[in-house]
Structures are given as structure tokens and as C-alpha cells.
Amino acid sequence: MSEEKLIEMNIDGQSIEVKENSTLMEAIRKSGTHTPIICYHEATTSEGLCRLCVVEVEGWRTLAPACITKISQGMKVTTNSERVVRARRTILEMLNTSVDLSEAPTIQEYITQYSVDHYRFPRAEERQVEFLDDNPFYVRDYSKCLLCWRCVQACADDLQFTYALSLGGRGFESKISTFFESPMPETTCVFCGNCVAVCPTNALKGKTEFFLDQGLDYDSIRQKRRSERKDKERKA
């Protein structure tokens, strides 16, 4: 079996060889550098949605999303130029003014790292979405959702193949939803928890963690779960 071809390229002044068909993100990581990421997750397909991982490629008019851009021979990449930093900061500022990121520790680190101006967009409208508690396993607070698409991918071809989640609404009203906005128990969801596991902002949160955040201890949580189960049985 023939060895995979190596591509020569330059990242931040450092010459490296990377396997053909690698992405810029893989090459950048090999060089010892990292780009900030939100929508990217190793368990799901890269879609280049958030654009936080953008880098500058010599000769390119636009910045390149590192997670989906394939490398090429002789490519010269700058990962932390003034243009790149400004783009990342602006993305974070827009997200910070419209989405509740209070439970997204990694993104909060980025906000500090890139010196985000919390008042850059004073007229921005914050997303207000109904809090959904319609099943025994997890809650959905889409006011914290930044539409990274991870949960949809995990529910679909990347992990579970149940297709319970999809995109609903349009424009600013776009949101992660179920078909016909049905309660989760009425969908194809099997409550595997993969969507909760890949969520970067706690828009999806396990019920035990949610109750602990409300100040309940484990005994109170068990009693509450028993009560919810009995209510469900009575309604059935």
C-alpha cells in the first residue's frame, strides 16, 4: 500500500509537511498552534458555520474557515494577523449581544482572550425563546443556542440516525426545533444524550444537572423525578 502524499506549506512562518487532503485546522494543530472553535466538534461533521476558526491565506481575498478548508501545496497561512483577530472579535461581539453565553465557559474564555467589547452593538436584540421542559431526561433553553448545528448532526448521520432535531423558523427567528415543534417524547428521539453531550452552551442540559443548578440535592431530585413519572402515568 502506497504512503499518503505529503504537502509542503507554511504556517505562521513555520514550514511543515502535512498529509494530503488534510484541513487547515489539522495542519495548524500539527504546527503546534490552535484556532478558537465553536461549531467544530470531533464527533460531528465540520460545516464552517461559526467562522471563529478563520485564518488568513496569502493571495486569498477572504478569510478561510480552517475547519473545512483543504490544504494545498505551498499554501502560506497566518493564524493570528490583525485582520483575523478583528474578524474573530466581531463574531464574538455579535454572539455575545444576542445569545445568553453565561453557561459557555470556553466561549467566555474567547471573549476575554479577544478583548470583546460588550457594548459594541447597543441596539442588538437578544434572542428570547421559550424554555422547554417536555421530557424526563433533559431541558432545552434555546435562548442559549447559537445554532452551531452540533446537536442536529449528532441526532442525524454523525451519531444516532434518529433525525429528531432540525432547523425551524427563518432569519432572526431561526432555531433548533423538532418537526412541527412536537414535544420531544412525540418525536423519533431515543434520549441517547448525544445532543446534550455536544452542546457548547448548555442550551441542552441533563435534568439532574438542571435540578442541581436549581439548588436541589439528590434526594429531592429523586422525589421530583418520581412525581414527574407518576404525573405522566396519570395523564397516559
C-alpha positions, 0 to 999 in steps of 0.5 A: 500500500502506497504512503499518503502524499505529503504537502509542503506549506507554511504556517505562521512562518513555520514550514511543515509537511502535512498529509494530503487532503488534510484541513487547515485546522489539522495542519495548524494543530500539527504546527503546534498552534490552535484556532478558537472553535465553536461549531467544530466538534470531533464527533460531528461533521465540520460545516464552517458555520461559526467562522471563529476558526478563520485564518488568513491565506496569502493571495486569498481575498477572504478569510478561510474557515480552517475547519473545512478548508483543504490544504494545498501545496505551498499554501502560506497561512497566518493564524493570528494577523490583525485582520483575523483577530478583528474578524474573530472579535466581531463574531464574538461581539455579535454572539455575545449581544444576542445569545445568553453565553453565561453557561459557555465557559470556553466561549467566555474564555474567547471573549476575554482572550479577544478583548470583546467589547460588550457594548459594541452593538447597543441596539442588538436584540437578544434572542428570547425563546421559550424554555422547554421542559417536555421530557424526563431526561433533559431541558432545552433553553434555546435562548442559549443556542447559537445554532452551531448545528452540533446537536442536529448532526449528532441526532442525524448521520454523525451519531444516532440516525434518529433525525429528531432535531432540525432547523425551524423558523427563518432569519432572526427567528431561526432555531433548533426545533423538532418537526412541527415543534412536537414535544420531544417524547412525540418525536423519533428521539431515543434520549441517547444524550448525544445532543446534550453531550455536544452542546457548547452552551448548555442550551441542552442540559441533563435534568439532574444537572438542571435540578442541581443548578436549581439548588436541589440535592439528590434526594429531592431530585429523586422525589421530583423525578418520581412525581414527574413519572407518576404525573405522566402515568396519570395523564397516559 
